[in-house]
Amino acid sequence: MDFEFETENAVLYPRPETEILVEKAIDLLSGHVESGRTPAILDIGTGCGNIAISLTKYILSGKIVALDISDAALRVAEGNAATHGVRERIVFLKSNLFENVKKNYENYFDLIISNPPYVSLEDFSSLPEEVKSDPYIALYGGTDGTDFYRRITKESPAFLKSGGILLMEIGYNQADAVKALLENSGNFRDICVYKDYANIDRIIKARKNG
């Protein structure tokens, strides 16, 4: 996205697949921008802030809330936001997913976006060494890698507007499992999976019913 981000070895190192996530978000929100509306966006697990900062720069959103459970990640993200001149336009919040998201954000967001930890127990041992150097908390997604998708699928509808979009990066073999979670929840429609540059299922989109 033509931006540089400091990681201080304290957060997940941004990778090309996440550019696709951001590009898809920009595309999906283009209608808001063209009509002069400023979409409200929630970034779950902001890490170095690359998603929230990129969206702020490209979309000029009126409200982006960026969450992370890690104090170190929030410090790095706030520093990156200051470097890119958008610190005052992003609300950084320490939260374990939606735990500390205030009730006044219920039915508020046009987009909830996340690149959550999604490495399974089986896949963890086979990760390249450069990936293993990233914080464990930013990689491990539970035994089958879907722990965070389960929670986000369950909890996000309360904070999305009617017709709001949930957009997430997924692991190389998780499309069917995450799609099933969304379908079985009964809260989403228009579920789509998008491929990355290597033709691997990488992004999943769902729209809140209503």
mmCIF file of the C-alpha atoms, coordinates in Angstrom:
data_MODEL
# 
_entry.id   MODEL 
# 
loop_
_atom_site.group_PDB 
_atom_site.id 
_atom_site.type_symbol 
_atom_site.label_atom_id 
_atom_site.label_alt_id 
_atom_site.label_comp_id 
_atom_site.label_asym_id 
_atom_site.label_entity_id 
_atom_site.label_seq_id 
_atom_site.pdbx_PDB_ins_code 
_atom_site.Cartn_x 
_atom_site.Cartn_y 
_atom_site.Cartn_z 
_atom_site.occupancy 
_atom_site.B_iso_or_equiv 
_atom_site.pdbx_formal_charge 
_atom_site.auth_seq_id 
_atom_site.auth_comp_id 
_atom_site.auth_asym_id 
_atom_site.auth_atom_id 
_atom_site.pdbx_PDB_model_num 
ATOM 1   C CA . MET A 1 1   ? 0.000   0.000   0.000  1.00 0.00 ? 1   MET A CA 1 
ATOM 2   C CA . ASP A 1 2   ? 3.093   2.244   -0.324 1.00 0.00 ? 2   ASP A CA 1 
ATOM 3   C CA . PHE A 1 3   ? 3.414   2.748   3.453  1.00 0.00 ? 3   PHE A CA 1 
ATOM 4   C CA . GLU A 1 4   ? 6.215   1.738   5.782  1.00 0.00 ? 4   GLU A CA 1 
ATOM 5   C CA . PHE A 1 5   ? 5.471   0.478   9.302  1.00 0.00 ? 5   PHE A CA 1 
ATOM 6   C CA . GLU A 1 6   ? 7.672   0.022   12.327 1.00 0.00 ? 6   GLU A CA 1 
ATOM 7   C CA . THR A 1 7   ? 7.159   -3.291  14.119 1.00 0.00 ? 7   THR A CA 1 
ATOM 8   C CA . GLU A 1 8   ? 9.883   -3.205  16.815 1.00 0.00 ? 8   GLU A CA 1 
ATOM 9   C CA . ASN A 1 9   ? 9.735   -7.030  16.703 1.00 0.00 ? 9   ASN A CA 1 
ATOM 10  C CA . ALA A 1 10  ? 6.723   -6.669  18.993 1.00 0.00 ? 10  ALA A CA 1 
ATOM 11  C CA . VAL A 1 11  ? 3.928   -7.275  16.480 1.00 0.00 ? 11  VAL A CA 1 
ATOM 12  C CA . LEU A 1 12  ? 3.107   -9.381  13.437 1.00 0.00 ? 12  LEU A CA 1 
ATOM 13  C CA . TYR A 1 13  ? 5.223   -8.382  10.445 1.00 0.00 ? 13  TYR A CA 1 
ATOM 14  C CA . PRO A 1 14  ? 2.861   -7.132  7.681  1.00 0.00 ? 14  PRO A CA 1 
ATOM 15  C CA . ARG A 1 15  ? 2.749   -9.412  4.642  1.00 0.00 ? 15  ARG A CA 1 
ATOM 16  C CA . PRO A 1 16  ? 1.426   -8.998  1.077  1.00 0.00 ? 16  PRO A CA 1 
ATOM 17  C CA . GLU A 1 17  ? -1.730  -11.033 1.722  1.00 0.00 ? 17  GLU A CA 1 
ATOM 18  C CA . THR A 1 18  ? -3.008  -8.344  4.063  1.00 0.00 ? 18  THR A CA 1 
ATOM 19  C CA . GLU A 1 19  ? -2.724  -5.774  1.279  1.00 0.00 ? 19  GLU A CA 1 
ATOM 20  C CA . ILE A 1 20  ? -5.451  -7.761  -0.477 1.00 0.00 ? 20  ILE A CA 1 
ATOM 21  C CA . LEU A 1 21  ? -7.603  -7.477  2.647  1.00 0.00 ? 21  LEU A CA 1 
ATOM 22  C CA . VAL A 1 22  ? -7.185  -3.703  2.689  1.00 0.00 ? 22  VAL A CA 1 
ATOM 23  C CA . GLU A 1 23  ? -7.747  -3.375  -1.073 1.00 0.00 ? 23  GLU A CA 1 
ATOM 24  C CA . LYS A 1 24  ? -10.956 -5.394  -0.789 1.00 0.00 ? 24  LYS A CA 1 
ATOM 25  C CA . ALA A 1 25  ? -12.161 -3.177  2.059  1.00 0.00 ? 25  ALA A CA 1 
ATOM 26  C CA . ILE A 1 26  ? -11.521 -0.062  -0.020 1.00 0.00 ? 26  ILE A CA 1 
ATOM 27  C CA . ASP A 1 27  ? -13.443 -1.592  -2.927 1.00 0.00 ? 27  ASP A CA 1 
ATOM 28  C CA . LEU A 1 28  ? -16.398 -2.629  -0.757 1.00 0.00 ? 28  LEU A CA 1 
ATOM 29  C CA . LEU A 1 29  ? -16.638 0.819   0.824  1.00 0.00 ? 29  LEU A CA 1 
ATOM 30  C CA . SER A 1 30  ? -16.253 2.729   -2.439 1.00 0.00 ? 30  SER A CA 1 
ATOM 31  C CA . GLY A 1 31  ? -19.972 3.491   -2.500 1.00 0.00 ? 31  GLY A CA 1 
ATOM 32  C CA . HIS A 1 32  ? -19.716 5.300   0.822  1.00 0.00 ? 32  HIS A CA 1 
ATOM 33  C CA . VAL A 1 33  ? -16.781 7.374   -0.386 1.00 0.00 ? 33  VAL A CA 1 
ATOM 34  C CA . GLU A 1 34  ? -18.379 8.258   -3.723 1.00 0.00 ? 34  GLU A CA 1 
ATOM 35  C CA . SER A 1 35  ? -21.535 9.467   -1.978 1.00 0.00 ? 35  SER A CA 1 
ATOM 36  C CA . GLY A 1 36  ? -19.570 11.561  0.485  1.00 0.00 ? 36  GLY A CA 1 
ATOM 37  C CA . ARG A 1 37  ? -20.282 9.359   3.505  1.00 0.00 ? 37  ARG A CA 1 
ATOM 38  C CA . THR A 1 38  ? -17.516 8.507   5.941  1.00 0.00 ? 38  THR A CA 1 
ATOM 39  C CA . PRO A 1 39  ? -17.800 4.833   6.938  1.00 0.00 ? 39  PRO A CA 1 
ATOM 40  C CA . ALA A 1 40  ? -17.206 3.717   10.509 1.00 0.00 ? 40  ALA A CA 1 
ATOM 41  C CA . ILE A 1 41  ? -14.616 0.920   10.718 1.00 0.00 ? 41  ILE A CA 1 
ATOM 42  C CA . LEU A 1 42  ? -13.499 -1.434  13.480 1.00 0.00 ? 42  LEU A CA 1 
ATOM 43  C CA . ASP A 1 43  ? -10.071 -3.080  13.131 1.00 0.00 ? 43  ASP A CA 1 
ATOM 44  C CA . ILE A 1 44  ? -9.699  -6.137  15.394 1.00 0.00 ? 44  ILE A CA 1 
ATOM 45  C CA . GLY A 1 45  ? -6.133  -7.084  16.345 1.00 0.00 ? 45  GLY A CA 1 
ATOM 46  C CA . THR A 1 46  ? -4.537  -3.984  14.875 1.00 0.00 ? 46  THR A CA 1 
ATOM 47  C CA . GLY A 1 47  ? -0.919  -5.056  15.499 1.00 0.00 ? 47  GLY A CA 1 
ATOM 48  C CA . CYS A 1 48  ? 1.339   -2.381  14.006 1.00 0.00 ? 48  CYS A CA 1 
ATOM 49  C CA . GLY A 1 49  ? -1.766  -0.511  12.811 1.00 0.00 ? 49  GLY A CA 1 
ATOM 50  C CA . ASN A 1 50  ? -1.156  -1.226  9.129  1.00 0.00 ? 50  ASN A CA 1 
ATOM 51  C CA . ILE A 1 51  ? -4.811  -1.953  8.303  1.00 0.00 ? 51  ILE A CA 1 
ATOM 52  C CA . ALA A 1 52  ? -6.341  0.942   10.246 1.00 0.00 ? 52  ALA A CA 1 
ATOM 53  C CA . ILE A 1 53  ? -3.732  3.437   9.057  1.00 0.00 ? 53  ILE A CA 1 
ATOM 54  C CA . SER A 1 54  ? -3.964  2.393   5.404  1.00 0.00 ? 54  SER A CA 1 
ATOM 55  C CA . LEU A 1 55  ? -7.756  2.622   5.449  1.00 0.00 ? 55  LEU A CA 1 
ATOM 56  C CA . THR A 1 56  ? -7.624  6.018   7.105  1.00 0.00 ? 56  THR A CA 1 
ATOM 57  C CA . LYS A 1 57  ? -5.239  7.302   4.443  1.00 0.00 ? 57  LYS A CA 1 
ATOM 58  C CA . TYR A 1 58  ? -7.192  5.848   1.506  1.00 0.00 ? 58  TYR A CA 1 
ATOM 59  C CA . ILE A 1 59  ? -10.784 6.231   2.653  1.00 0.00 ? 59  ILE A CA 1 
ATOM 60  C CA . LEU A 1 60  ? -10.525 9.282   4.919  1.00 0.00 ? 60  LEU A CA 1 
ATOM 61  C CA . SER A 1 61  ? -12.898 7.564   7.320  1.00 0.00 ? 61  SER A CA 1 
ATOM 62  C CA . GLY A 1 62  ? -14.592 9.654   9.961  1.00 0.00 ? 62  GLY A CA 1 
ATOM 63  C CA . LYS A 1 63  ? -14.189 6.955   12.606 1.00 0.00 ? 63  LYS A CA 1 
ATOM 64  C CA . ILE A 1 64  ? -11.788 4.055   12.848 1.00 0.00 ? 64  ILE A CA 1 
ATOM 65  C CA . VAL A 1 65  ? -11.517 2.137   16.109 1.00 0.00 ? 65  VAL A CA 1 
ATOM 66  C CA . ALA A 1 66  ? -8.489  -0.157  16.356 1.00 0.00 ? 66  ALA A CA 1 
ATOM 67  C CA . LEU A 1 67  ? -8.331  -2.896  19.000 1.00 0.00 ? 67  LEU A CA 1 
ATOM 68  C CA . ASP A 1 68  ? -5.524  -5.009  20.365 1.00 0.00 ? 68  ASP A CA 1 
ATOM 69  C CA . ILE A 1 69  ? -4.984  -7.018  23.540 1.00 0.00 ? 69  ILE A CA 1 
ATOM 70  C CA . SER A 1 70  ? -1.267  -6.175  23.566 1.00 0.00 ? 70  SER A CA 1 
ATOM 71  C CA . ASP A 1 71  ? 0.054   -2.983  25.165 1.00 0.00 ? 71  ASP A CA 1 
ATOM 72  C CA . ALA A 1 72  ? 3.193   -3.283  23.028 1.00 0.00 ? 72  ALA A CA 1 
ATOM 73  C CA . ALA A 1 73  ? 1.137   -3.540  19.849 1.00 0.00 ? 73  ALA A CA 1 
ATOM 74  C CA . LEU A 1 74  ? -0.922  -0.486  20.732 1.00 0.00 ? 74  LEU A CA 1 
ATOM 75  C CA . ARG A 1 75  ? 2.237   1.511   21.464 1.00 0.00 ? 75  ARG A CA 1 
ATOM 76  C CA . VAL A 1 76  ? 3.707   0.516   18.089 1.00 0.00 ? 76  VAL A CA 1 
ATOM 77  C CA . ALA A 1 77  ? 0.431   1.210   16.261 1.00 0.00 ? 77  ALA A CA 1 
ATOM 78  C CA . GLU A 1 78  ? 0.044   4.651   17.823 1.00 0.00 ? 78  GLU A CA 1 
ATOM 79  C CA . GLY A 1 79  ? 3.617   5.493   16.839 1.00 0.00 ? 79  GLY A CA 1 
ATOM 80  C CA . ASN A 1 80  ? 2.969   4.423   13.255 1.00 0.00 ? 80  ASN A CA 1 
ATOM 81  C CA . ALA A 1 81  ? -0.248  6.423   13.166 1.00 0.00 ? 81  ALA A CA 1 
ATOM 82  C CA . ALA A 1 82  ? 1.632   9.512   14.340 1.00 0.00 ? 82  ALA A CA 1 
ATOM 83  C CA . THR A 1 83  ? 4.314   8.952   11.691 1.00 0.00 ? 83  THR A CA 1 
ATOM 84  C CA . HIS A 1 84  ? 1.659   8.827   8.977  1.00 0.00 ? 84  HIS A CA 1 
ATOM 85  C CA . GLY A 1 85  ? -0.229  11.845  10.327 1.00 0.00 ? 85  GLY A CA 1 
ATOM 86  C CA . VAL A 1 86  ? -3.434  10.074  11.324 1.00 0.00 ? 86  VAL A CA 1 
ATOM 87  C CA . ARG A 1 87  ? -3.011  9.612   15.082 1.00 0.00 ? 87  ARG A CA 1 
ATOM 88  C CA . GLU A 1 88  ? -5.950  11.896  15.894 1.00 0.00 ? 88  GLU A CA 1 
ATOM 89  C CA . ARG A 1 89  ? -8.260  10.065  13.494 1.00 0.00 ? 89  ARG A CA 1 
ATOM 90  C CA . ILE A 1 90  ? -7.952  6.584   15.003 1.00 0.00 ? 90  ILE A CA 1 
ATOM 91  C CA . VAL A 1 91  ? -9.250  5.481   18.405 1.00 0.00 ? 91  VAL A CA 1 
ATOM 92  C CA . PHE A 1 92  ? -6.849  2.883   19.812 1.00 0.00 ? 92  PHE A CA 1 
ATOM 93  C CA . LEU A 1 93  ? -8.372  0.652   22.463 1.00 0.00 ? 93  LEU A CA 1 
ATOM 94  C CA . LYS A 1 94  ? -6.970  -2.195  24.534 1.00 0.00 ? 94  LYS A CA 1 
ATOM 95  C CA . SER A 1 95  ? -9.496  -4.990  24.252 1.00 0.00 ? 95  SER A CA 1 
ATOM 96  C CA . ASN A 1 96  ? -9.713  -8.759  24.000 1.00 0.00 ? 96  ASN A CA 1 
ATOM 97  C CA . LEU A 1 97  ? -11.826 -8.723  20.835 1.00 0.00 ? 97  LEU A CA 1 
ATOM 98  C CA . PHE A 1 98  ? -15.072 -6.917  21.736 1.00 0.00 ? 98  PHE A CA 1 
ATOM 99  C CA . GLU A 1 99  ? -14.611 -7.103  25.509 1.00 0.00 ? 99  GLU A CA 1 
ATOM 100 C CA . ASN A 1 100 ? -13.999 -3.370  26.035 1.00 0.00 ? 100 ASN A CA 1 
ATOM 101 C CA . VAL A 1 101 ? -15.954 -2.033  23.054 1.00 0.00 ? 101 VAL A CA 1 
ATOM 102 C CA . LYS A 1 102 ? -18.559 0.290   24.526 1.00 0.00 ? 102 LYS A CA 1 
ATOM 103 C CA . LYS A 1 103 ? -22.266 -0.256  24.081 1.00 0.00 ? 103 LYS A CA 1 
ATOM 104 C CA . ASN A 1 104 ? -22.557 3.053   22.215 1.00 0.00 ? 104 ASN A CA 1 
ATOM 105 C CA . TYR A 1 105 ? -20.821 1.264   19.340 1.00 0.00 ? 105 TYR A CA 1 
ATOM 106 C CA . GLU A 1 106 ? -23.650 -1.262  18.994 1.00 0.00 ? 106 GLU A CA 1 
ATOM 107 C CA . ASN A 1 107 ? -25.050 -1.342  15.432 1.00 0.00 ? 107 ASN A CA 1 
ATOM 108 C CA . TYR A 1 108 ? -22.464 1.325   14.605 1.00 0.00 ? 108 TYR A CA 1 
ATOM 109 C CA . PHE A 1 109 ? -19.849 -0.001  12.183 1.00 0.00 ? 109 PHE A CA 1 
ATOM 110 C CA . ASP A 1 110 ? -20.112 -0.216  8.405  1.00 0.00 ? 110 ASP A CA 1 
ATOM 111 C CA . LEU A 1 111 ? -17.095 -2.545  8.349  1.00 0.00 ? 111 LEU A CA 1 
ATOM 112 C CA . ILE A 1 112 ? -15.425 -4.845  10.849 1.00 0.00 ? 112 ILE A CA 1 
ATOM 113 C CA . ILE A 1 113 ? -12.062 -5.998  9.524  1.00 0.00 ? 113 ILE A CA 1 
ATOM 114 C CA . SER A 1 114 ? -9.521  -8.381  10.998 1.00 0.00 ? 114 SER A CA 1 
ATOM 115 C CA . ASN A 1 115 ? -6.389  -10.381 10.320 1.00 0.00 ? 115 ASN A CA 1 
ATOM 116 C CA . PRO A 1 116 ? -6.717  -12.532 13.447 1.00 0.00 ? 116 PRO A CA 1 
ATOM 117 C CA . PRO A 1 117 ? -4.334  -15.218 14.697 1.00 0.00 ? 117 PRO A CA 1 
ATOM 118 C CA . TYR A 1 118 ? -5.179  -18.287 12.603 1.00 0.00 ? 118 TYR A CA 1 
ATOM 119 C CA . VAL A 1 119 ? -2.263  -20.736 12.742 1.00 0.00 ? 119 VAL A CA 1 
ATOM 120 C CA . SER A 1 120 ? -3.402  -24.154 13.976 1.00 0.00 ? 120 SER A CA 1 
ATOM 121 C CA . LEU A 1 121 ? -1.493  -26.349 16.399 1.00 0.00 ? 121 LEU A CA 1 
ATOM 122 C CA . GLU A 1 122 ? -0.599  -28.740 13.570 1.00 0.00 ? 122 GLU A CA 1 
ATOM 123 C CA . ASP A 1 123 ? 0.689   -26.006 11.280 1.00 0.00 ? 123 ASP A CA 1 
ATOM 124 C CA . PHE A 1 124 ? 2.634   -24.101 13.916 1.00 0.00 ? 124 PHE A CA 1 
ATOM 125 C CA . SER A 1 125 ? 5.646   -26.418 13.917 1.00 0.00 ? 125 SER A CA 1 
ATOM 126 C CA . SER A 1 126 ? 6.036   -26.162 10.135 1.00 0.00 ? 126 SER A CA 1 
ATOM 127 C CA . LEU A 1 127 ? 6.044   -22.362 9.962  1.00 0.00 ? 127 LEU A CA 1 
ATOM 128 C CA . PRO A 1 128 ? 9.094   -20.747 8.325  1.00 0.00 ? 128 PRO A CA 1 
ATOM 129 C CA . GLU A 1 129 ? 11.584  -19.458 10.894 1.00 0.00 ? 129 GLU A CA 1 
ATOM 130 C CA . GLU A 1 130 ? 10.969  -15.834 9.921  1.00 0.00 ? 130 GLU A CA 1 
ATOM 131 C CA . VAL A 1 131 ? 7.278   -16.268 10.723 1.00 0.00 ? 131 VAL A CA 1 
ATOM 132 C CA . LYS A 1 132 ? 7.983   -18.007 14.023 1.00 0.00 ? 132 LYS A CA 1 
ATOM 133 C CA . SER A 1 133 ? 9.862   -14.884 15.086 1.00 0.00 ? 133 SER A CA 1 
ATOM 134 C CA . ASP A 1 134 ? 6.551   -13.013 15.193 1.00 0.00 ? 134 ASP A CA 1 
ATOM 135 C CA . PRO A 1 135 ? 4.791   -12.879 18.580 1.00 0.00 ? 135 PRO A CA 1 
ATOM 136 C CA . TYR A 1 136 ? 3.092   -16.181 19.405 1.00 0.00 ? 136 TYR A CA 1 
ATOM 137 C CA . ILE A 1 137 ? -0.049  -14.338 20.502 1.00 0.00 ? 137 ILE A CA 1 
ATOM 138 C CA . ALA A 1 138 ? -0.382  -12.895 16.984 1.00 0.00 ? 138 ALA A CA 1 
ATOM 139 C CA . LEU A 1 139 ? -0.091  -16.284 15.281 1.00 0.00 ? 139 LEU A CA 1 
ATOM 140 C CA . TYR A 1 140 ? -1.762  -19.074 17.238 1.00 0.00 ? 140 TYR A CA 1 
ATOM 141 C CA . GLY A 1 141 ? -5.492  -19.461 16.612 1.00 0.00 ? 141 GLY A CA 1 
ATOM 142 C CA . GLY A 1 142 ? -6.237  -22.531 18.716 1.00 0.00 ? 142 GLY A CA 1 
ATOM 143 C CA . THR A 1 143 ? -6.099  -26.239 17.986 1.00 0.00 ? 143 THR A CA 1 
ATOM 144 C CA . ASP A 1 144 ? -7.688  -25.949 14.546 1.00 0.00 ? 144 ASP A CA 1 
ATOM 145 C CA . GLY A 1 145 ? -6.852  -22.269 14.020 1.00 0.00 ? 145 GLY A CA 1 
ATOM 146 C CA . THR A 1 146 ? -10.457 -21.048 14.120 1.00 0.00 ? 146 THR A CA 1 
ATOM 147 C CA . ASP A 1 147 ? -10.840 -19.880 17.732 1.00 0.00 ? 147 ASP A CA 1 
ATOM 148 C CA . PHE A 1 148 ? -10.928 -16.199 16.817 1.00 0.00 ? 148 PHE A CA 1 
ATOM 149 C CA . TYR A 1 149 ? -13.248 -16.704 13.854 1.00 0.00 ? 149 TYR A CA 1 
ATOM 150 C CA . ARG A 1 150 ? -15.740 -18.393 16.169 1.00 0.00 ? 150 ARG A CA 1 
ATOM 151 C CA . ARG A 1 151 ? -15.725 -15.480 18.570 1.00 0.00 ? 151 ARG A CA 1 
ATOM 152 C CA . ILE A 1 152 ? -15.804 -12.790 15.884 1.00 0.00 ? 152 ILE A CA 1 
ATOM 153 C CA . THR A 1 153 ? -18.664 -14.537 14.072 1.00 0.00 ? 153 THR A CA 1 
ATOM 154 C CA . LYS A 1 154 ? -20.642 -14.743 17.314 1.00 0.00 ? 154 LYS A CA 1 
ATOM 155 C CA . GLU A 1 155 ? -19.953 -11.271 18.688 1.00 0.00 ? 155 GLU A CA 1 
ATOM 156 C CA . SER A 1 156 ? -19.602 -8.990  15.645 1.00 0.00 ? 156 SER A CA 1 
ATOM 157 C CA . PRO A 1 157 ? -23.298 -8.766  14.637 1.00 0.00 ? 157 PRO A CA 1 
ATOM 158 C CA . ALA A 1 158 ? -24.042 -6.669  17.723 1.00 0.00 ? 158 ALA A CA 1 
ATOM 159 C CA . PHE A 1 159 ? -21.636 -3.983  16.491 1.00 0.00 ? 159 PHE A CA 1 
ATOM 160 C CA . LEU A 1 160 ? -22.348 -4.028  12.740 1.00 0.00 ? 160 LEU A CA 1 
ATOM 161 C CA . LYS A 1 161 ? -24.998 -1.885  11.135 1.00 0.00 ? 161 LYS A CA 1 
ATOM 162 C CA . SER A 1 162 ? -27.731 -3.671  9.245  1.00 0.00 ? 162 SER A CA 1 
ATOM 163 C CA . GLY A 1 163 ? -26.037 -4.643  5.985  1.00 0.00 ? 163 GLY A CA 1 
ATOM 164 C CA . GLY A 1 164 ? -22.602 -3.967  7.455  1.00 0.00 ? 164 GLY A CA 1 
ATOM 165 C CA . ILE A 1 165 ? -19.625 -5.994  6.265  1.00 0.00 ? 165 ILE A CA 1 
ATOM 166 C CA . LEU A 1 166 ? -17.388 -8.430  8.129  1.00 0.00 ? 166 LEU A CA 1 
ATOM 167 C CA . LEU A 1 167 ? -14.082 -8.920  6.297  1.00 0.00 ? 167 LEU A CA 1 
ATOM 168 C CA . MET A 1 168 ? -11.341 -11.274 7.537  1.00 0.00 ? 168 MET A CA 1 
ATOM 169 C CA . GLU A 1 169 ? -8.074  -12.780 6.389  1.00 0.00 ? 169 GLU A CA 1 
ATOM 170 C CA . ILE A 1 170 ? -8.047  -16.590 6.686  1.00 0.00 ? 170 ILE A CA 1 
ATOM 171 C CA . GLY A 1 171 ? -5.517  -19.425 6.643  1.00 0.00 ? 171 GLY A CA 1 
ATOM 172 C CA . TYR A 1 172 ? -4.796  -21.370 3.475  1.00 0.00 ? 172 TYR A CA 1 
ATOM 173 C CA . ASN A 1 173 ? -7.121  -24.274 4.405  1.00 0.00 ? 173 ASN A CA 1 
ATOM 174 C CA . GLN A 1 174 ? -9.789  -22.519 6.465  1.00 0.00 ? 174 GLN A CA 1 
ATOM 175 C CA . ALA A 1 175 ? -12.256 -21.189 3.892  1.00 0.00 ? 175 ALA A CA 1 
ATOM 176 C CA . ASP A 1 176 ? -14.795 -23.987 4.265  1.00 0.00 ? 176 ASP A CA 1 
ATOM 177 C CA . ALA A 1 177 ? -14.674 -23.992 8.068  1.00 0.00 ? 177 ALA A CA 1 
ATOM 178 C CA . VAL A 1 178 ? -15.015 -20.217 8.434  1.00 0.00 ? 178 VAL A CA 1 
ATOM 179 C CA . LYS A 1 179 ? -17.723 -20.042 5.775  1.00 0.00 ? 179 LYS A CA 1 
ATOM 180 C CA . ALA A 1 180 ? -19.665 -22.712 7.665  1.00 0.00 ? 180 ALA A CA 1 
ATOM 181 C CA . LEU A 1 181 ? -19.350 -20.723 10.900 1.00 0.00 ? 181 LEU A CA 1 
ATOM 182 C CA . LEU A 1 182 ? -20.807 -17.657 9.204  1.00 0.00 ? 182 LEU A CA 1 
ATOM 183 C CA . GLU A 1 183 ? -23.594 -19.572 7.474  1.00 0.00 ? 183 GLU A CA 1 
ATOM 184 C CA . ASN A 1 184 ? -24.576 -21.515 10.585 1.00 0.00 ? 184 ASN A CA 1 
ATOM 185 C CA . SER A 1 185 ? -24.724 -18.380 12.725 1.00 0.00 ? 185 SER A CA 1 
ATOM 186 C CA . GLY A 1 186 ? -27.813 -17.214 10.840 1.00 0.00 ? 186 GLY A CA 1 
ATOM 187 C CA . ASN A 1 187 ? -26.614 -13.603 11.051 1.00 0.00 ? 187 ASN A CA 1 
ATOM 188 C CA . PHE A 1 188 ? -24.892 -13.187 7.686  1.00 0.00 ? 188 PHE A CA 1 
ATOM 189 C CA . ARG A 1 189 ? -25.564 -13.294 3.948  1.00 0.00 ? 189 ARG A CA 1 
ATOM 190 C CA . ASP A 1 190 ? -23.589 -12.676 0.741  1.00 0.00 ? 190 ASP A CA 1 
ATOM 191 C CA . ILE A 1 191 ? -20.674 -14.765 1.997  1.00 0.00 ? 191 ILE A CA 1 
ATOM 192 C CA . CYS A 1 192 ? -17.761 -14.715 -0.464 1.00 0.00 ? 192 CYS A CA 1 
ATOM 193 C CA . VAL A 1 193 ? -14.186 -16.015 -0.473 1.00 0.00 ? 193 VAL A CA 1 
ATOM 194 C CA . TYR A 1 194 ? -11.412 -14.216 -2.363 1.00 0.00 ? 194 TYR A CA 1 
ATOM 195 C CA . LYS A 1 195 ? -8.050  -15.631 -3.415 1.00 0.00 ? 195 LYS A CA 1 
ATOM 196 C CA . ASP A 1 196 ? -4.573  -14.194 -2.868 1.00 0.00 ? 196 ASP A CA 1 
ATOM 197 C CA . TYR A 1 197 ? -1.766  -13.723 -5.407 1.00 0.00 ? 197 TYR A CA 1 
ATOM 198 C CA . ALA A 1 198 ? -0.929  -17.426 -5.186 1.00 0.00 ? 198 ALA A CA 1 
ATOM 199 C CA . ASN A 1 199 ? -4.530  -18.426 -5.971 1.00 0.00 ? 199 ASN A CA 1 
ATOM 200 C CA . ILE A 1 200 ? -5.114  -19.532 -2.364 1.00 0.00 ? 200 ILE A CA 1 
ATOM 201 C CA . ASP A 1 201 ? -8.355  -18.757 -0.517 1.00 0.00 ? 201 ASP A CA 1 
ATOM 202 C CA . ARG A 1 202 ? -7.309  -15.842 1.701  1.00 0.00 ? 202 ARG A CA 1 
ATOM 203 C CA . ILE A 1 203 ? -10.121 -13.358 2.390  1.00 0.00 ? 203 ILE A CA 1 
ATOM 204 C CA . ILE A 1 204 ? -13.702 -13.990 3.470  1.00 0.00 ? 204 ILE A CA 1 
ATOM 205 C CA . LYS A 1 205 ? -16.509 -11.441 3.355  1.00 0.00 ? 205 LYS A CA 1 
ATOM 206 C CA . ALA A 1 206 ? -19.967 -11.585 4.886  1.00 0.00 ? 206 ALA A CA 1 
ATOM 207 C CA . ARG A 1 207 ? -22.749 -9.023  5.145  1.00 0.00 ? 207 ARG A CA 1 
ATOM 208 C CA . LYS A 1 208 ? -24.932 -8.711  8.233  1.00 0.00 ? 208 LYS A CA 1 
ATOM 209 C CA . ASN A 1 209 ? -28.563 -9.570  7.609  1.00 0.00 ? 209 ASN A CA 1 
ATOM 210 C CA . GLY A 1 210 ? -31.051 -6.759  7.398  1.00 0.00 ? 210 GLY A CA 1 
# 
